Amino acid sequence: MKLSKNFRLEEFVPQGIWANFGKSSIWFIDKRIVDIAQFFRDRYGHEITINDWAFGGHRTGSGLRYWDTAVGAQMSQHKFGRAIDMKWLTYDMNMDVVREDIRQNEAEFMACGLTTVEEGTDTWLHADCRWTGLSQIKFIPLY
């Protein structure tokens, strides 16, 4: 099910959720996180991978995560459908450069719904749209 120009619903949910809910899996995804993914895709012009299980890949926990998963923080925004971990698999994207772009162009990123980014990741970028009550993007350490 297509959610935006470049993303399908299956990319935001684990295979088991899709198997149980199909198109109704959309109930568990915050629309802002889809908008954020599309913004990053448009901004950098390169394919972004979130979950790729539907296309024969192995990534399953980079969008929505099950409540009982041991992956990530106990109250991870992934468990609320408000976070994604993005990889630029076909392009050698430096995550420090991406984070610096976010800092330098914060208003543009906030306008698409981005509120929080994780620091300390080299090959992927965690982005989420949690409510922070802040007027700037929150950069948090990994875990």
Secondary structure, DSSP 8 states (H G I E B T S, - for coil): -B-SSS-BGGGGS-HHHHHHHGGGGGGGS-HHHHHHHHHHHHHH-S--BS--GGGT----SSSS--TT--SS-TT-GGGGT-EEEEB-TTS---HHHHHHHHHHTHHHHHHTT--EEEES-SS-EEEE------SS-EEEE--
